[in-house]
Amino acid sequence: MMDNTTNSVQTMAEMTQNGVSPEVLFWVGCAGSFDDRSKKITKAFVELLQSANVSFAVLGPEESCTGDPAKRSGNEFLFQMQASTNIEVLNGYQVKKIVTACPHCFNTLKNEYPQLGGQYEVLHHTQFLYQLIEEGRLKIDSKTEYKGKKITFHDPCYLGRANKEYDAPRALIKKLNAELVEMKSCKEKGLCCGAGGAQMFKDAEKGDKEINIERTEQALETNSEIIAAGCPFCNTMLHDGVTNKEKESKVAVLDISQLLAQTESL
Protein backbone atom coordinates (compact mmCIF):
# COMPACT_ATOMS: atom_id res chain seq x y z
CA MET A 1 0.00 0.00 0.00
CA MET A 2 2.79 2.42 0.87
CA ASP A 3 4.44 4.47 -1.89
CA ASN A 4 6.28 7.77 -2.06
CA THR A 5 3.28 9.76 -0.77
CA THR A 6 2.81 7.62 2.32
CA ASN A 7 6.23 6.16 3.01
CA SER A 8 6.51 8.15 6.25
CA VAL A 9 3.56 6.32 7.80
CA GLN A 10 4.70 4.24 10.74
CA THR A 11 3.31 0.93 11.92
CA MET A 12 2.22 0.25 15.48
CA ALA A 13 5.17 -2.11 15.81
CA GLU A 14 7.61 0.66 14.84
CA MET A 15 6.04 3.20 17.16
CA THR A 16 5.90 0.76 20.06
CA GLN A 17 9.55 -0.10 19.53
CA ASN A 18 10.34 3.60 19.87
CA GLY A 19 8.21 3.89 23.00
CA VAL A 20 5.56 6.07 21.33
CA SER A 21 1.79 5.71 21.57
CA PRO A 22 -0.08 7.31 18.62
CA GLU A 23 -3.21 9.38 19.07
CA VAL A 24 -5.14 7.07 16.76
CA LEU A 25 -4.76 3.85 14.86
CA PHE A 26 -5.73 4.20 11.21
CA TRP A 27 -7.49 0.98 10.22
CA VAL A 28 -6.92 0.88 6.47
CA GLY A 29 -9.17 -2.04 5.54
CA CYS A 30 -8.97 -4.50 2.68
CA ALA A 31 -10.27 -2.12 0.01
CA GLY A 32 -8.04 0.73 1.12
CA SER A 33 -5.02 -1.58 1.04
CA PHE A 34 -5.48 -3.53 -2.17
CA ASP A 35 -8.02 -1.88 -4.51
CA ASP A 36 -6.38 0.67 -6.79
CA ARG A 37 -9.25 3.16 -6.65
CA SER A 38 -9.58 2.84 -2.87
CA LYS A 39 -5.84 3.32 -2.39
CA LYS A 40 -6.39 6.90 -3.55
CA ILE A 41 -8.82 7.38 -0.65
CA THR A 42 -6.23 5.98 1.76
CA LYS A 43 -3.56 8.34 0.43
CA ALA A 44 -5.89 11.36 0.63
CA PHE A 45 -6.80 10.59 4.23
CA VAL A 46 -3.16 10.08 5.19
CA GLU A 47 -2.31 13.46 3.65
CA LEU A 48 -5.02 15.09 5.77
CA LEU A 49 -3.84 13.40 8.95
CA GLN A 50 -0.27 14.50 8.26
CA SER A 51 -1.41 18.04 7.45
CA ALA A 52 -3.24 18.20 10.80
CA ASN A 53 -0.13 16.85 12.59
CA VAL A 54 -2.07 13.88 13.95
CA SER A 55 0.08 11.20 15.53
CA PHE A 56 -1.16 7.99 13.94
CA ALA A 57 -0.02 4.54 12.95
CA VAL A 58 -1.25 1.59 10.91
CA LEU A 59 -0.96 -2.10 11.67
CA GLY A 60 0.60 -2.84 8.29
CA PRO A 61 1.04 -6.57 7.72
CA GLU A 62 -0.53 -7.26 11.13
CA GLU A 63 -3.90 -5.93 9.94
CA SER A 64 -6.34 -8.55 8.72
CA CYS A 65 -9.92 -8.35 7.43
CA THR A 66 -12.34 -7.40 10.19
CA GLY A 67 -14.50 -10.36 9.20
CA ASP A 68 -17.41 -8.26 7.95
CA PRO A 69 -17.82 -10.09 4.60
CA ALA A 70 -17.68 -13.48 6.32
CA LYS A 71 -20.31 -12.47 8.88
CA ARG A 72 -22.66 -10.89 6.34
CA SER A 73 -22.47 -13.97 4.13
CA GLY A 74 -23.35 -16.23 7.05
CA ASN A 75 -19.98 -17.64 8.13
CA GLU A 76 -20.06 -16.69 11.81
CA PHE A 77 -17.27 -19.12 12.66
CA LEU A 78 -14.84 -17.50 10.22
CA PHE A 79 -15.86 -14.05 11.43
CA GLN A 80 -15.08 -14.91 15.03
CA MET A 81 -11.72 -16.37 14.02
CA GLN A 82 -10.79 -13.21 12.12
CA ALA A 83 -12.12 -10.90 14.83
CA SER A 84 -10.34 -12.76 17.63
CA THR A 85 -7.02 -12.53 15.78
CA ASN A 86 -7.44 -8.79 15.25
CA ILE A 87 -8.54 -8.18 18.84
CA GLU A 88 -5.48 -10.01 20.12
CA VAL A 89 -3.25 -7.74 18.03
CA LEU A 90 -5.13 -4.54 18.96
CA ASN A 91 -5.20 -5.34 22.67
CA GLY A 92 -1.55 -6.31 22.53
CA TYR A 93 -0.78 -2.74 21.46
CA GLN A 94 -3.30 -1.35 23.96
CA VAL A 95 -5.14 0.47 21.19
CA LYS A 96 -7.80 2.83 22.49
CA LYS A 97 -8.90 4.88 19.46
CA ILE A 98 -9.40 3.71 15.88
CA VAL A 99 -10.34 5.68 12.76
CA THR A 100 -11.24 4.09 9.44
CA ALA A 101 -12.45 5.25 6.03
CA CYS A 102 -14.56 2.10 5.57
CA PRO A 103 -18.05 2.05 7.14
CA HIS A 104 -18.02 -1.76 7.05
CA CYS A 105 -14.87 -1.84 9.19
CA PHE A 106 -16.28 1.02 11.30
CA ASN A 107 -19.51 -0.81 12.07
CA THR A 108 -17.80 -4.14 12.80
CA LEU A 109 -15.08 -2.69 15.03
CA LYS A 110 -17.52 -0.41 16.85
CA ASN A 111 -20.53 -2.65 17.35
CA GLU A 112 -19.42 -6.27 17.05
CA TYR A 113 -15.90 -6.45 18.47
CA PRO A 114 -16.91 -5.40 22.03
CA GLN A 115 -18.75 -8.67 22.68
CA LEU A 116 -15.56 -10.53 21.75
CA GLY A 117 -13.32 -8.48 24.02
CA GLY A 118 -12.41 -5.58 21.73
CA GLN A 119 -13.37 -2.31 23.44
CA TYR A 120 -12.31 0.73 21.41
CA GLU A 121 -13.42 4.23 20.51
CA VAL A 122 -14.11 3.89 16.79
CA LEU A 123 -14.63 6.81 14.42
CA HIS A 124 -15.48 7.03 10.75
CA HIS A 125 -13.00 9.23 8.92
CA THR A 126 -15.64 11.89 8.21
CA GLN A 127 -16.34 12.18 11.94
CA PHE A 128 -12.66 12.50 12.75
CA LEU A 129 -11.97 15.00 9.96
CA TYR A 130 -14.86 17.17 11.13
CA GLN A 131 -13.45 17.10 14.67
CA LEU A 132 -10.03 18.15 13.37
CA ILE A 133 -11.53 21.10 11.49
CA GLU A 134 -13.63 22.19 14.47
CA GLU A 135 -10.55 22.01 16.72
CA GLY A 136 -8.61 24.15 14.24
CA ARG A 137 -6.07 21.43 13.57
CA LEU A 138 -7.04 21.00 9.92
CA LYS A 139 -7.51 24.11 7.80
CA ILE A 140 -9.72 24.12 4.72
CA ASP A 141 -9.16 26.81 2.11
CA SER A 142 -12.42 28.70 1.62
CA LYS A 143 -11.31 29.77 -1.87
CA THR A 144 -11.85 26.35 -3.28
CA GLU A 145 -12.45 25.03 -6.73
CA TYR A 146 -15.64 23.47 -5.37
CA LYS A 147 -17.21 26.78 -4.39
CA GLY A 148 -20.73 26.92 -5.77
CA LYS A 149 -20.53 23.48 -7.37
CA LYS A 150 -23.34 21.01 -6.85
CA ILE A 151 -22.36 17.98 -4.80
CA THR A 152 -24.67 15.17 -3.77
CA PHE A 153 -23.79 12.75 -0.98
CA HIS A 154 -24.55 9.06 -0.98
CA ASP A 155 -25.18 7.67 2.52
CA PRO A 156 -23.31 4.39 3.08
CA CYS A 157 -25.65 1.92 4.77
CA TYR A 158 -23.26 1.10 7.60
CA LEU A 159 -22.55 4.75 8.33
CA GLY A 160 -26.09 6.07 7.95
CA ARG A 161 -28.88 3.71 8.78
CA ALA A 162 -26.75 1.34 10.85
CA ASN A 163 -25.00 4.01 12.93
CA LYS A 164 -27.17 7.11 12.46
CA GLU A 165 -24.32 9.31 11.22
CA TYR A 166 -25.69 11.69 8.63
CA ASP A 167 -24.32 15.05 9.74
CA ALA A 168 -20.51 14.76 9.65
CA PRO A 169 -20.09 14.09 5.92
CA ARG A 170 -22.58 16.78 5.01
CA ALA A 171 -20.92 19.30 7.32
CA LEU A 172 -17.61 18.62 5.57
CA ILE A 173 -19.15 19.21 2.15
CA LYS A 174 -20.54 22.52 3.36
CA LYS A 175 -17.04 23.48 4.52
CA LEU A 176 -16.09 23.44 0.84
CA ASN A 177 -18.64 26.19 0.13
CA ALA A 178 -20.28 23.76 -2.27
CA GLU A 179 -24.01 23.45 -2.85
CA LEU A 180 -25.19 20.22 -1.22
CA VAL A 181 -28.05 18.70 -3.22
CA GLU A 182 -29.88 15.74 -1.70
CA MET A 183 -31.08 12.74 -3.68
CA LYS A 184 -34.72 11.76 -3.37
CA SER A 185 -33.65 8.76 -1.27
CA CYS A 186 -31.28 10.01 1.41
CA LYS A 187 -30.44 9.79 5.10
CA GLU A 188 -32.87 7.40 6.84
CA LYS A 189 -34.38 6.53 3.46
CA GLY A 190 -31.06 6.16 1.67
CA LEU A 191 -30.70 3.51 -1.01
CA CYS A 192 -27.95 0.89 -0.83
CA CYS A 193 -25.27 1.02 -3.53
CA GLY A 194 -25.53 -2.75 -3.89
CA ALA A 195 -22.19 -3.77 -2.35
CA GLY A 196 -23.24 -4.42 1.25
CA GLY A 197 -23.91 -7.81 2.79
CA ALA A 198 -20.90 -9.29 0.94
CA GLN A 199 -22.65 -8.54 -2.38
CA MET A 200 -19.43 -6.78 -3.42
CA PHE A 201 -17.85 -10.18 -3.92
CA LYS A 202 -20.54 -11.97 -5.91
CA ASP A 203 -22.67 -11.48 -9.00
CA ALA A 204 -26.02 -9.81 -8.57
CA GLU A 205 -29.19 -11.87 -8.59
CA LYS A 206 -31.34 -11.76 -11.70
CA GLY A 207 -33.58 -8.74 -12.02
CA ASP A 208 -34.63 -5.87 -14.26
CA LYS A 209 -31.90 -3.48 -13.07
CA GLU A 210 -28.87 -3.60 -10.81
CA ILE A 211 -29.26 -1.47 -7.70
CA ASN A 212 -26.10 0.57 -8.27
CA ILE A 213 -27.61 1.73 -11.59
CA GLU A 214 -30.80 2.78 -9.81
CA ARG A 215 -28.79 4.66 -7.21
CA THR A 216 -26.61 6.31 -9.85
CA GLU A 217 -29.72 7.48 -11.69
CA GLN A 218 -30.95 9.12 -8.49
CA ALA A 219 -27.60 10.87 -8.13
CA LEU A 220 -27.60 12.06 -11.74
CA GLU A 221 -31.12 13.45 -11.31
CA THR A 222 -29.68 16.06 -8.92
CA ASN A 223 -27.56 17.48 -11.77
CA SER A 224 -24.57 17.43 -9.45
CA GLU A 225 -21.06 17.67 -10.83
CA ILE A 226 -19.72 15.47 -8.04
CA ILE A 227 -21.10 12.42 -6.29
CA ALA A 228 -19.46 12.28 -2.87
CA ALA A 229 -19.10 9.00 -1.04
CA GLY A 230 -17.81 7.93 2.35
CA CYS A 231 -17.13 4.27 1.62
CA PRO A 232 -14.71 2.54 -0.77
CA PHE A 233 -17.36 0.00 -1.77
CA CYS A 234 -19.91 2.73 -2.51
CA ASN A 235 -17.26 4.62 -4.43
CA THR A 236 -16.67 1.63 -6.69
CA MET A 237 -20.36 0.90 -7.27
CA LEU A 238 -21.24 4.51 -8.05
CA HIS A 239 -18.23 4.94 -10.31
CA ASP A 240 -19.32 1.84 -12.22
CA GLY A 241 -22.83 3.26 -12.43
CA VAL A 242 -21.61 6.58 -13.81
CA THR A 243 -19.48 4.72 -16.34
CA ASN A 244 -22.49 2.64 -17.33
CA LYS A 245 -24.37 5.88 -18.03
CA GLU A 246 -21.36 7.23 -19.99
CA LYS A 247 -21.18 10.26 -17.71
CA GLU A 248 -17.67 9.76 -16.35
CA SER A 249 -16.35 12.80 -18.26
CA LYS A 250 -18.99 15.07 -16.67
CA VAL A 251 -19.60 13.61 -13.20
CA ALA A 252 -16.86 12.70 -10.73
CA VAL A 253 -17.24 10.16 -7.93
CA LEU A 254 -14.94 11.05 -5.02
CA ASP A 255 -14.57 10.20 -1.37
CA ILE A 256 -14.97 13.18 0.94
CA SER A 257 -11.34 12.83 2.02
CA GLN A 258 -10.31 13.29 -1.60
CA LEU A 259 -12.34 16.49 -1.82
CA LEU A 260 -10.76 17.85 1.35
CA ALA A 261 -7.24 16.81 0.41
CA GLN A 262 -7.44 18.97 -2.69
CA THR A 263 -8.47 22.05 -0.70
CA GLU A 264 -6.48 21.87 2.54
CA SER A 265 -4.37 24.84 3.64
CA LEU A 266 -0.83 23.62 4.28
N, C-alpha and C positions, 0 to 999 in steps of 0.2 A: 504493500500500500504506500509506503513512504517513497517520496522522490525528492527532487531538489527543493520543492516548496514546503515540504514538511519534514525534512531530515533532521530538524532540531527538536522534534517531539521525542520526549523521553518515555520509557516504559516504567511501570511501577517497580519492576525489579531494579532498574538503574537508579531510580530516585531513592528507593529503600536502601540500596547499597551505599548511597551518599548520605544517608541519615535524614532525608527530606520527605515530608508528607505533603502531597499536593492538595490544593483546595478542592479539586474535583477529579474524579476519574471520568475520562471520556470513553464511553462504551461505543465503539465504532459500528459494530454489527456486521453481519455477513454481507449485506448489500453494499454498505459503505466501504468494505474492505476489498471486495472482489469484482463488483459490477462497475464497468468503466464509467457509465453515466453517474452512478452514485458516488464514485470516488471524487467527482468534482464537488459534490455536496460536502464530503468529508474535508476536502482541502479548503473550501470556503469557510467552513465552521472553524477549522484550525486557525486560519488567518485572523478571524474575528477574536478568537480566544487570545491569540498572541498580541493582537492590537490592543486588547483590553488589559494586557499584562496579568492574565489569569494563570496561576500556577496549576498545571494539569498534567496528567499522564495517561497513557493507554496501557492496556495489558499486553498488546503485541501478540506474539505467538501463544500466550497463555489464555487469550480470549477464545471462547468457543461459542457456538450458537446458543442462544438462550433456551432453545427448545420450543419456541412458539410454533413453528410449523408442525413439529411432531405432535404437540398437544392439540392443535386445531384439527389435525387430520385423524385424531383418535388414538394416537400411540402414547398413552399416559406413562407407560413404563419407560420409554425412551426419553420422554420429557423429564421425568424425575432423575434419570441418570445424568442427562446433560445439565440440569439445574443444580444437582448436588455437586457436580464437578466444579461448576462456576462458583457456587457459594463457598466451597472449600478454598478456592483461590482468593476470592474477594475477602473473606474473613481472615485469611492468612495475612493479607496486607492491611487488615483493619480499615477497610474502605467504609467511609461514612456517607459520602455524597457522590452520586452518579449523574451524569448528563449524557443524553443520547439523541441523535437526530432521527431515530427510527421509532415511531409510535408502537410498533409491535414489541420491540425490545423494552421500551418505556413501560408499557402495560404489564408485560410479564415480570420485569424486575420489580416494579412497584407493587403489583397486586397479587402475584402468585409465588414469588420467592419467600415472602415473610413466613408462610406456613411451613416452609422447608428449612427455616433457620437463617434466611437472608434478610436482615433488617437494614434497609438503607433509605436515605432521602434520595428520591429519583425525580429528575426534572427532564422534561422535553426541551430540546435546544431552543425553541421559541420562547419558552418560559424563562430560561436562563439568560438569553440575549436581552429580553425585555428588562429583566432585573439589572443587567449590566448597564443598560442605557439609562434607566431610572437612577441608578447610583452614580452616574456620571463617569463610569469607567470606560464605556464605549461611546465614542462620539460619531454621530451620523451627520454627514454634510447635508444641510437643508437645500443647497443648490444642486439638486440631483437631476440626473437625466430622466428620472421617473416622474418628475413633478408634472402633475396634471394628467398623467397617463392613466388609462383605465386598467385596473388589475382586479381579477376575481380570485377568490381563495376557495380551494377545495378542502373541505374538512375530512381529514383521515378518520376512519371509523374508530380506531383505538385511541385517538387523541380527543375527538369530539364526543360522540355518543357514549363511548366506554369510560371516559374520564372527565367529561364535562368541561374540557378546556376549549373555549371558543374565542376568548378575548385576546390572549397573548399574540397569536399570529396576526390578528387583525390590527392590533395596536402597533405592531411593527410595520405593517404596510402603510399605516397612516403616518408613521414617522418619516416615510419617504416622500410625503406630500403628494402621494398618488391618490387617484379617485378609486375608492374601493366599491366595486359593483358586485352585489350578491347574486348568485344563481337562484333559480326558483326553488331548488331543493338545497337548503343550507342549514347549518347548525344542527339543531335537534332532528331536522328532517333531511339531513344530508344523504346523498346517494353514494353507495360504495363504488370504488373505482373498479372493483372486480378482482382484486389481488388478495384480499383477506381470506382467512380460513384456509390457508395453504393453497388457495386457488392459483397463486402466482406460479406454482410449480407443476401445474397440470393443465390439460386442455379444457376449454369450457364445455359445458354440457350443450346439447343441441337446443337451438332456439331460433327465434326470428332475428335477434340482434344481440351482440355482445354488450355487456353492461358498461364497459369502458367507452364504447361508442356513444351510448345513450348519455353518459356523463359528459363526454366531450362536447356533444351537441348542446347540452345545457350551458356549458362554459362559453361556447362560441356564440350563443344567443345573447350574451351580455355585451358583445362587441368589444370585449377587452383585448388589449394588445399583449397582455401577459396573464397566463394562468399560473398562480402561485400555489405551491404545494408544501407540505410539511412532513413528507414521508417518501423515502426512496422508491417504494413499491408504487405509490400513487403517481409519482413523477414518471415512472416508466410507462404505466398504463395510459396516462393522459398524453404523454408524448406520442405513444403509438396511435392513440385516437386522433390526435391532430394530424399526424402523418397520413392516416387513413383518409382524412378529409382533405388532404393536400393543402393544408394551411400552415405548414411548418415555416414557410418564408414570411408569414405575416403574424403568426401568433407564437410566442415563446412560452415554454413550460419550464419554470425555474423554482428551485427551493427557496424559501425565504432567506436562508443564510447566503445564498448566491446573490440575491438582490442587495442585501446589506453589505456584503463584502465588496461590492462594486461602488459603494457610496460612503464607506467609512472615512473618517478624518484621521489620518495618521499623524 
